Amino acid sequence: MGWLTALLALPLVGFVVLLAIPGRAAGAVRLWANAVLLGGLALAAPLWTAFDRGAGGYQFVERAAWIPSLGAQYLVGIDGISLLLVLLTALLGPVAALASWNAIAERVKEFYAMLLLLQFGMLGLFLSLDLLLFFVFFELVLVPMYFLIGIWGGERRLYAAMKFFLYTVAGSVVLLVGMVALYWQGGQQLGRATFELTELLRAQLPLETQRWLFWAFFVGFAIKVPMAPFHTWLPDAHTEAPTAGSVLLAGVLLKMGTYGFVRLSLPLFPEAAREAAPVLGVLSIAAILYGALICLAQQDWKRLVAYSSVSHMGFCTLGLAAMNSNGLAGSVLQQVNHGISTSLLFLLVGYVYERRHTRQIGDFGGLAMVMPRFAFVFAVAVFSSAGLPLLNGFIGEFTILQGAFVVNRAWAAAAVGGIVLGAAYLLWLYQRTMLGDLRNEANRELPDLTAREWATVLPLLGLAVAIGVYPQPWFAVLERPVLELAGRLGR
């Protein structure tokens, strides 16, 4: 068994073993699930040093026959882009599991089973180099996330879960139609039908074919990001999901859409992508500004963070719309940065909710007086999300703006407005919840961060500072695949 297959198999094996543990043994279930996910992180971490930054193409490639009659294979591998997202997924899995230790008291076995199945699906998507395999994992993640929201979510959990499922399935149907069409069109060009990505990249598709295939793929990936106007499922899903669900939804699942653009849409349909760049740019700016303005009107702490994801993911798609090396590298790094900073924000909101069972911003104020360590961590998360220099959010946004400025100065100017609005709503949130007098007596005896909670936030804090202070190692990992992609796009 190869390295990537072992990494992918671990949560699936953990899921199967978990099913054999008695449901009443909640402690054993928690220990097993946390151990499996932590083991996955231990298995994934050495990829960072083993990965050859100077080599082109994919590394650690493994293949096996799957459906030979269709030309479908079990084919996995990574380049610098997928490496970062695999490592992010491997980190956030155990963080989400540990954060749920006390929060989930009912149907514990089923909850952790869904987490393990979700981890399997997320890792599989970022490792897949076969389009049919990619689609299987793209769809698989919907099932555990649907149940995480629908069973362990808030009061409107069923509505939010159904909305999430219907939106994403609708996009997936259109994506599947595009993939089947690409399979036949690519087969005609290559002389044999295949789902292998590296083979399909050799197909010389006419522009007209590229156009409608690009837009079919666009619908599937834009809903997953989600780009405006396909974003309306996200705030409800985030708000109603349990803390672990919000962490993995923001930290990983949204990246499946942007990763789909980077891995499939842009390299497979380069001419159509260049034509569509103005549309992508305008929709990205709309998401940045709309999401930020909506945040200013929110009274629910978690819903504000949810709408901030719409705005911040707009920066990631703006970098893709630039289609040059700075924009693409900044987009991928900002996807990682968003996963770090927004996951940290959702963790902290979840910890407050466990203590007070309310997310209304007006119910708080002066928390720094009783929870000073929490207030410190929350400040770092806020400044990271706002793009303060020497924290991770800054370098990603700065690189994206560089790429956007070269292509369209109006895009860059509008995006700067989004950064200003982002700082406004995040600082407003911090001021109303952490600073001032302790207005609500119910908050006076709130305990500060526990050791377990520190264990979940410290890795994210460390990464936020490390990337912000010294981003060069991260850009070094991205250099080769980004230059190859930019070259394919003619930029």
C-alpha positions in Angstrom: 0.0 0.0 0.0 1.4 3.4 -1.0 1.7 6.5 1.2 -1.4 8.3 -0.3 -3.5 5.2 -0.2 -2.7 4.6 3.4 -3.6 8.2 4.2 -6.9 7.8 2.4 -7.7 4.4 3.8 -7.1 5.3 7.5 -10.3 7.2 8.1 -12.3 4.6 6.2 -10.8 1.8 8.2 -11.5 3.9 11.3 -15.1 4.3 10.2 -15.6 0.6 9.8 -14.0 -0.3 13.2 -16.1 2.5 14.8 -19.3 0.8 13.7 -18.3 -2.3 15.8 -17.8 -0.3 19.0 -21.0 -0.4 21.2 -22.9 2.9 21.0 -23.2 3.1 24.7 -19.4 3.3 25.0 -19.2 7.0 24.2 -15.8 7.4 25.8 -14.3 4.6 23.6 -15.9 6.1 20.5 -14.4 9.5 21.2 -11.0 8.1 21.9 -11.0 5.9 18.8 -12.2 8.7 16.4 -9.7 11.2 17.8 -6.9 8.7 17.6 -7.7 7.8 14.0 -7.8 11.5 12.9 -4.7 12.4 14.8 -3.0 9.4 13.2 -4.0 10.8 9.8 -2.3 14.0 10.6 0.8 12.2 11.7 0.8 10.3 8.4 0.2 13.4 6.3 2.7 15.7 8.0 5.9 14.1 6.5 4.6 14.8 3.0 5.7 18.4 3.6 9.4 17.4 3.8 9.2 14.5 1.4 7.6 16.5 -1.4 10.2 17.6 -4.1 9.5 21.3 -4.7 11.7 21.3 -7.9 9.9 18.5 -9.7 7.1 19.2 -12.1 3.9 17.2 -12.4 2.4 14.9 -9.8 4.3 13.0 -7.1 3.6 9.8 -5.0 1.3 8.7 -7.9 -0.5 5.4 -7.3 -2.8 3.7 -9.8 -4.9 0.5 -10.0 -7.6 -0.7 -12.4 -11.1 0.3 -11.2 -13.6 0.1 -14.1 -11.5 -0.8 -17.1 -14.5 -0.9 -19.5 -15.0 2.8 -18.9 -11.3 3.8 -18.7 -11.7 4.7 -15.0 -8.9 4.1 -12.6 -8.1 4.4 -8.9 -5.5 7.1 -9.6 -4.1 9.4 -6.9 -1.2 11.8 -6.6 -0.3 15.3 -5.4 1.3 18.5 -6.6 2.1 21.6 -4.6 -1.5 22.8 -4.8 -3.1 19.6 -3.5 -0.3 19.1 -1.0 -1.3 22.2 0.9 -5.0 21.3 0.9 -4.4 17.7 2.0 -2.3 19.0 4.9 -5.0 21.5 5.8 -7.6 18.7 5.8 -5.4 16.4 7.8 -5.1 19.2 10.5 -8.7 20.3 10.7 -10.0 16.8 11.0 -8.6 16.1 14.5 -9.2 19.7 15.5 -12.9 19.4 14.7 -13.1 16.0 16.5 -11.4 17.3 19.7 -13.5 20.4 19.7 -16.6 18.2 19.8 -15.5 16.2 22.9 -18.0 17.8 25.2 -20.3 19.5 22.7 -21.8 16.2 21.4 -23.7 14.3 24.1 -26.3 12.4 22.0 -25.7 9.8 19.3 -22.0 10.1 19.8 -21.1 7.1 17.8 -23.0 8.2 14.7 -21.5 11.7 15.0 -17.9 10.5 14.9 -18.7 8.0 12.2 -19.9 10.9 10.0 -16.7 12.9 10.8 -14.5 9.9 9.7 -16.5 9.4 6.6 -16.3 13.1 5.8 -12.5 13.1 6.3 -12.3 10.2 3.9 -14.2 12.0 1.2 -12.4 15.3 1.6 -8.9 13.7 1.4 -10.0 11.6 -1.6 -11.1 14.6 -3.6 -7.8 16.4 -3.2 -5.8 13.2 -4.1 -7.9 12.2 -7.2 -6.3 12.4 -10.6 -9.2 10.5 -12.3 -12.3 12.6 -13.1 -14.8 9.8 -12.2 -13.0 9.2 -8.9 -13.0 13.0 -8.3 -16.7 13.1 -8.8 -17.4 10.2 -6.5 -15.6 12.0 -3.6 -17.1 15.3 -4.6 -20.5 13.8 -4.0 -19.6 11.6 -1.1 -18.9 14.5 1.2 -22.5 15.7 0.9 -23.9 12.7 2.8 -22.0 13.0 6.1 -22.3 16.8 6.1 -26.0 16.6 5.5 -26.4 14.4 8.6 -24.0 16.5 10.7 -26.2 19.6 10.0 -29.5 17.8 10.1 -29.1 15.8 13.3 -26.7 17.8 15.5 -27.4 21.3 14.2 -29.5 24.1 15.6 -33.2 24.8 15.7 -33.5 25.2 11.9 -31.2 22.3 11.1 -33.5 20.4 8.8 -34.2 23.4 6.6 -30.5 24.2 6.5 -29.4 20.6 5.7 -32.0 20.2 3.0 -31.0 23.6 1.4 -27.3 22.7 1.5 -28.0 19.3 -0.1 -30.3 20.5 -2.8 -28.1 23.3 -3.9 -25.0 21.2 -4.1 -26.7 18.3 -5.7 -28.1 20.6 -8.4 -24.6 21.8 -9.2 -23.2 18.3 -9.1 -25.8 17.1 -11.8 -24.6 19.8 -14.2 -21.0 19.0 -13.4 -21.6 15.3 -14.1 -23.1 16.2 -17.5 -20.0 18.2 -18.3 -17.7 15.4 -17.2 -19.5 12.8 -19.3 -19.3 15.1 -22.3 -15.6 15.7 -21.7 -15.1 12.0 -21.5 -16.6 11.5 -25.0 -15.1 14.6 -26.5 -11.7 13.9 -25.0 -11.9 10.3 -26.1 -12.5 11.3 -29.7 -9.5 13.6 -29.6 -7.2 11.0 -27.9 -8.4 7.9 -29.7 -9.5 6.2 -26.5 -12.0 7.1 -23.8 -10.4 8.0 -20.4 -11.1 9.8 -17.2 -7.4 10.3 -16.5 -6.7 14.0 -15.9 -3.2 14.1 -17.4 -4.4 12.4 -20.6 -7.4 14.7 -21.0 -5.1 17.7 -20.7 -3.6 16.6 -24.0 -6.9 16.8 -25.8 -7.2 19.8 -28.2 -10.8 20.8 -27.7 -12.3 23.4 -30.1 -13.2 26.7 -28.5 -17.0 26.2 -28.8 -16.7 22.8 -27.0 -14.5 24.4 -24.3 -17.1 27.1 -23.7 -20.1 25.0 -22.8 -18.0 22.5 -20.9 -16.4 25.3 -18.9 -19.8 26.7 -17.9 -21.1 23.2 -17.0 -18.1 22.8 -14.7 -18.5 26.4 -13.5 -22.0 25.7 -12.1 -20.9 22.8 -10.1 -17.8 24.5 -8.6 -19.4 28.0 -8.2 -22.2 26.5 -6.0 -19.6 24.7 -3.9 -17.4 27.8 -3.3 -20.1 29.4 -3.1 -19.9 32.4 -5.5 -22.6 35.0 -5.6 -25.5 34.5 -6.6 -25.2 30.8 -5.6 -24.2 31.6 -2.0 -27.6 31.6 -0.1 -27.2 28.0 1.2 -24.0 28.8 3.1 -25.1 31.2 5.9 -27.9 28.8 6.9 -25.7 25.8 6.8 -22.9 27.5 8.8 -25.3 28.9 11.4 -27.2 25.7 12.1 -24.2 23.3 11.8 -22.5 22.0 15.0 -19.0 23.5 15.6 -17.2 20.7 14.0 -19.4 20.9 10.9 -18.8 24.7 10.6 -15.1 24.2 11.0 -14.9 21.5 8.2 -17.4 23.3 6.0 -15.5 26.6 6.1 -12.0 25.1 6.3 -12.3 22.4 3.7 -15.6 21.9 1.8 -15.7 25.4 0.3 -12.2 24.8 -1.0 -13.5 21.9 -3.1 -15.1 24.5 -5.4 -12.0 26.7 -5.8 -9.8 23.5 -6.1 -12.1 22.3 -8.9 -11.5 25.5 -10.8 -7.7 25.2 -10.3 -7.4 21.5 -11.0 -10.0 21.0 -13.7 -11.7 24.1 -15.2 -8.7 26.3 -15.9 -6.2 23.8 -17.3 -8.8 21.7 -19.3 -10.5 24.7 -20.9 -7.9 27.4 -21.0 -9.3 29.4 -24.0 -12.8 29.4 -22.6 -11.4 30.3 -19.1 -9.7 33.4 -20.5 -13.0 34.4 -22.2 -14.9 33.9 -18.9 -12.3 35.8 -16.8 -14.3 39.1 -16.8 -17.4 37.3 -15.5 -15.4 35.6 -12.8 -13.8 38.9 -11.8 -17.2 40.7 -11.5 -18.8 37.9 -9.5 -15.8 37.8 -7.2 -16.0 41.5 -6.5 -19.7 41.2 -5.9 -19.2 38.5 -3.4 -16.4 40.5 -1.6 -18.5 43.6 -1.2 -21.9 42.0 -0.7 -20.6 39.6 1.9 -18.8 42.4 3.8 -21.8 44.7 3.8 -24.2 42.0 5.0 -21.8 41.3 7.9 -22.2 44.8 9.1 -25.9 44.2 9.6 -25.6 40.9 11.5 -26.6 40.4 15.2 -25.8 36.7 15.3 -22.1 36.1 16.0 -21.9 32.9 14.0 -24.0 34.2 11.1 -21.6 37.2 10.8 -18.6 34.8 10.5 -20.6 32.8 8.0 -21.2 35.8 5.7 -17.5 36.7 6.1 -16.7 33.4 4.3 -18.7 34.6 1.3 -16.6 37.8 1.2 -13.2 36.1 1.8 -13.8 33.3 -0.7 -14.5 36.1 -3.2 -10.8 37.0 -2.9 -9.9 33.4 -3.7 -12.0 33.4 -6.9 -10.6 36.9 -7.8 -7.1 35.5 -7.8 -8.4 32.8 -10.2 -10.0 35.4 -12.4 -6.6 37.1 -12.7 -5.2 33.9 -14.2 -1.6 35.0 -13.7 1.1 33.5 -11.4 0.5 36.0 -8.6 -3.2 35.7 -8.7 -3.2 31.9 -8.8 -0.5 31.5 -6.1 -2.3 34.1 -3.9 -5.6 32.3 -4.4 -4.3 28.9 -3.3 -2.5 30.3 -0.3 -5.6 32.4 0.6 -7.7 29.2 0.5 -5.4 27.8 3.2 -5.4 31.1 5.1 -9.2 31.2 5.1 -9.3 27.6 6.3 -7.1 28.6 9.2 -8.6 31.9 10.3 -12.3 31.1 9.7 -12.0 27.7 11.4 -10.4 29.5 14.4 -13.3 31.9 14.5 -15.9 29.2 14.3 -14.1 27.2 17.1 -14.2 30.3 19.3 -17.9 31.0 18.6 -18.7 27.4 19.4 -16.8 27.5 22.7 -18.8 30.6 23.7 -22.0 29.0 22.7 -21.3 25.9 24.8 -20.9 28.2 27.8 -23.9 30.6 27.2 -26.2 28.9 24.7 -26.6 32.1 22.8 -24.9 33.7 19.8 -26.5 37.1 19.9 -23.8 39.7 19.9 -25.9 41.9 22.1 -25.8 39.3 24.9 -22.0 39.8 25.3 -19.6 42.6 26.0 -16.6 42.9 28.3 -15.7 39.2 27.9 -12.0 40.2 28.1 -12.5 40.9 31.8 -13.5 37.3 32.6 -11.9 35.4 29.7 -8.6 37.2 28.9 -6.9 34.3 27.2 -10.0 33.7 25.0 -10.0 37.4 24.2 -6.3 37.2 23.1 -6.9 34.2 20.8 -10.0 35.9 19.4 -8.0 39.0 18.7 -5.5 37.0 16.7 -8.3 35.3 14.8 -9.9 38.7 14.0 -6.7 40.3 12.8 -5.8 37.2 10.8 -9.1 37.3 9.0 -8.8 41.1 8.5 -5.4 40.7 6.8 -3.2 42.4 9.4 0.5 42.3 8.3 2.6 39.6 9.9 -0.5 37.3 10.0 -1.4 34.9 7.3 -4.4 36.8 5.8 -2.3 39.7 4.7 0.1 37.9 2.3 -2.6 36.0 0.5 -4.8 39.1 -0.1 -1.7 41.2 -1.0 -0.6 38.6 -3.6 -4.1 38.4 -5.1 -4.3 42.2 -5.3 -1.0 42.2 -7.2 -2.3 39.7 -9.7 -5.7 41.5 -10.1 -4.1 44.9 -10.5 -2.1 43.8 -13.5 -5.3 42.6 -15.2 -7.9 45.1 -14.1 -7.1 48.0 -11.8 -10.9 48.5 -11.1 -11.0 45.0 -9.6 -8.1 45.7 -7.3 -9.6 49.0 -6.2 -13.0 47.4 -5.4 -11.3 44.5 -3.6 -9.4 47.0 -1.4 -12.9 48.4 -0.4 -13.8 44.9 0.7 -10.7 44.7 2.9 -11.7 48.0 4.6 -15.2 46.8 5.2 -13.8 43.5 6.5 -11.7 45.3 9.1 -14.8 47.4 10.0 -17.2 44.5 10.7 -14.5 42.3 12.4 -13.3 45.1 14.8 -17.0 46.0 15.4 -17.6 42.4 16.4 -14.5 42.4 18.7 -15.4 45.7 20.3 -19.0 44.6 21.1 -18.1 41.2 22.5 -14.7 41.5 24.2 -14.3 45.2 25.2 -16.1 47.7 27.4 -18.0 46.9 30.6 -19.4 43.6 31.5 -23.0 44.4 30.7 -24.5 41.0 31.3 -24.2 39.4 34.7 -24.7 35.9 33.1 -21.2 36.3 31.6 -19.4 37.1 34.9 -18.5 33.5 35.8 -17.7 32.2 32.4 -14.6 29.9 32.5 -11.6 30.8 30.2 -10.2 28.4 27.6 -9.6 24.9 28.9 -6.5 22.7 28.1 -8.5 20.8 25.5 -9.7 24.0 23.8 -6.1 25.3 23.8 -5.0 22.1 22.0 -7.5 22.9 19.2 -6.6 26.6 18.8 -2.8 26.5 19.2 -2.0 24.8 15.9 -4.1 27.3 14.0 -2.5 30.2 15.9 0.9 28.9 15.1 0.2 28.6 11.4 -1.4 32.0 11.2 1.8 33.6 12.6 4.2 31.3 10.7 2.6 32.0 7.3 2.4 35.7 8.0 5.9 36.1 9.2 7.7 33.8 6.7 5.4 32.8 3.7 8.3 31.8 1.4 8.1 28.0 2.1 4.5 28.0 1.1 5.1 29.9 -2.1 8.0 27.6 -2.9 5.6 24.6 -2.8 3.2 26.4 -5.2 5.8 27.8 -7.6 6.0 24.9 -10.1 2.3 24.0 -10.4 1.3 27.7 -10.6 3.8 28.5 -13.3 2.7 25.4 -15.3 -1.0 26.5 -14.9 -0.3 30.1 -15.8 1.7 29.0 -18.8 -1.2 26.8 -20.0 -3.5 29.8 -19.7 -1.1 31.9 -21.7 -0.3 34.3 -18.9 
